[in-house]
Amino acid sequence: MARHPVLVFIAIAFGSSWSLELAGRALDGAAGESLRLAAKFGPSLAGLAAAWLCGGRADLRALLSQLLRWRVGAAWYAVALLGPLALWLVAAGAYITAARSYVTFDLAGFALFVPLVAKHFALGGGLGEELGWRGFLQSALERGRSVTGASVMVGVIWGLWHAPVFLLPTQGRTGGAASLALFTVLCVAYSLIFARVLHGARGSLLIVALLHAATNAAEKAVKNGFPELRDVSAVTFVYGGLVLALAVAAVVVRDSTEPRSWGDSPQPESRAAHPRR
């Protein structure tokens, strides 16, 4: 297992999440919903399990310590919580200006952003996924690879993990393989951005988990704030373009102050604490 940590992680993450998702779809009511909710935690549980199986207690402790790393500066909290919201507001503003469309603003709907972030942090992609994607997998793939190369690989795996959502019927409809491919491209872009935030924030998984939660919450908050834009796909495409542009910038522009290591007490043998560039 220590020789193939990535395969161990993928087997646990995909096996647990997909099994729970399928079981949840087969059941009705609260039981099915509970299983589908549990499926969302597959990546983080896989990260913890793979860290212990492949590196022992030291790697497991190092991984958990990244989640508790909160002293990273207020700027990173602003980036994580307000960055996704700003991108959606720019996309909405660009569409409104170009289309010369009249829209109303619903403050109550927009204010849902805060509870939505809390929900997605506790019960969604925040705590449910980031111990896996950025905590274990990004670190494991950076051994012998660049941050960019590892991030692209994480993005592809991350996107494919969502396959049941696109390929299995939901309310009688499926997204299809084309939608899954487009979503995977978006995941690669997100992965490039998230990895830069991770490194800039000294390996704080707390910051990345907040960023993931805010990313999931921002779209609904903005479209609730501007009800006329809820069904306007052009806004979504503009937002996607902004994300891709930001991902390119994340690759081209490197922060010269980025630390070489994250751990307060260096442990070179710990994969989670000290990914190699």
C-alpha positions, 0 to 999 in steps of 0.5 A: 500500500505504501508504494501505491498511495494514490491507487489506495486513495482512489479505490477507497474514495470511489468505492465508498462514495459510489456504493453509498450513492447507489444504495441511497438511490435504491432506497426511499425516504430518510434512509436513502437520503442519509446514505447519499449524504454519507457518500459525500464524505467518501474523499475525506474518509479515503484521505484519512484511511489512506494516510493511515494505511500508507504512512501510519499514525505520523501521516494521519496526525499531519493530515489532521493538523492541516485541517486545524491550521487556522493562523494563516492571516485574514487575507486568506479567509477573505479570498476563501469566503469572498472570492467565489462570491466576487466571481459570480457577481462579476459574471452577473454584472457583465451579463446585465451590462451586455444584455442591458437587462433589468433585474431586481435585487433580493437582499434576503435571497442574497443573504442565504450565502452565509448559511449555505457556506455553513451547510456546504462546509459541514455537510458537503464539499468542505469537510466531506472532500478536502481532506481527500483531494487537497489533503492527501491526494494533492500531496501524494501526487506532488511527490516528483511532480510540479504543483501544476501537474499534480493539480491537473491530475487531482482535477481529473480524478475529482471530476470523474468522482462525480460520474454518478451525478451525471450518468445516473438518472436524477428526477428522470434526467441525466446530464450525460457524458458530455456534461461530465466532461465539461464539469471535469474541465471545470474541476481541473480549473478549480484544482489549479486555483485551490492548490495555489490557495493551499500553498499560499495559506501554508497548507491550511485545509481549513482555508481550502475547505472554506473555499470549496464551501463558498464556491458551492454556495455562491451561485445559488446566493447570487441567483437568489439575489437576482431572481431574473438570472436564475435560468440565464445560462449565459451568466454561468458561461461567463462565470466559467470563463472567469474561472478558467482565466483565473486558473491560467493566472494561478499557473503563470503567476507564482507567489514568491513568498510561498513557503517551502514547507508547511509543518511547524515541526518538520518531519520529512517522512510525512507525506501529508505535512511535506509534499515535494514540489 
